[in-house]
Each structure stands twice: as structure tokens, then as C-alpha cells.
Amino acid sequence: MPGSDLRVGIPRILRRRARWVSVRLRHPRG
């Protein structure tokens, strides 16, 4: 079901992005 996949896919991407941003802020690498 595409609808269910999107419902679970959107929050997954948001969580991944939030984690990546938090890691970048915690360990900034020039």
C-alpha cells in the first residue's frame, strides 16, 4: 500500500535528517 508506505516513510526521513543535523551540530567538521 503506497499510502501506508508514505505515512511511515515521511517520519523516517524526518528522523534521519534530525539525527544528521544533531550530529553535525554536536561534532562540527570543517
C-alpha distances in whole Angstrom, upper triangle without the diagonal:
4,6,6,6,9,10,11,12,14,17,17,18,21,22,22,24,26,27,28,30,32,33,34,36,38,39,39,40,42
4,5,5,6,9,10,10,12,15,15,16,18,20,20,22,24,25,26,28,30,31,32,34,35,36,37,38,39
4,5,5,6,9,10,11,13,14,16,17,19,20,21,23,25,26,27,29,31,32,33,35,36,37,38,40
4,5,5,6,8,10,12,13,15,16,17,19,20,22,23,25,26,28,29,31,32,33,35,36,37,39
4,5,5,6,8,10,10,12,14,15,16,18,20,21,22,24,26,27,28,30,31,32,33,34,36
4,5,5,6,9,10,10,12,14,15,16,18,20,21,22,24,25,27,28,30,31,32,33,34
4,6,6,7,9,11,12,13,15,16,17,19,21,22,23,25,27,28,29,31,32,33,35
4,6,6,6,9,10,11,13,15,16,17,19,20,21,23,25,26,27,29,30,31,33
4,6,5,6,9,10,11,12,14,15,16,18,20,21,23,24,26,27,28,29,31
4,5,5,6,9,10,11,12,14,15,17,18,20,21,23,24,26,26,28,29
4,5,5,6,9,10,10,12,14,15,16,18,20,21,22,24,25,27,29
4,5,5,6,9,10,11,12,14,15,17,18,20,21,22,23,25,27
4,5,5,6,9,10,10,12,14,15,16,18,20,21,21,22,25
4,5,5,6,9,10,10,12,14,15,16,18,20,20,22,24
4,5,5,6,9,10,10,12,14,15,16,18,19,21,24
4,6,5,6,9,10,11,12,14,15,16,17,19,21
4,5,5,6,8,10,10,12,14,15,15,17,19
4,6,5,6,9,10,11,12,14,15,17,20
4,5,5,6,9,10,10,12,13,15,18
4,6,5,6,9,10,10,11,13,15
4,5,5,6,9,10,10,12,14
4,5,5,6,8,10,13,16
4,5,5,6,8,10,13
4,5,5,5,7,10
4,6,6,9,11
4,6,10,13
4,6,10
4,7
4
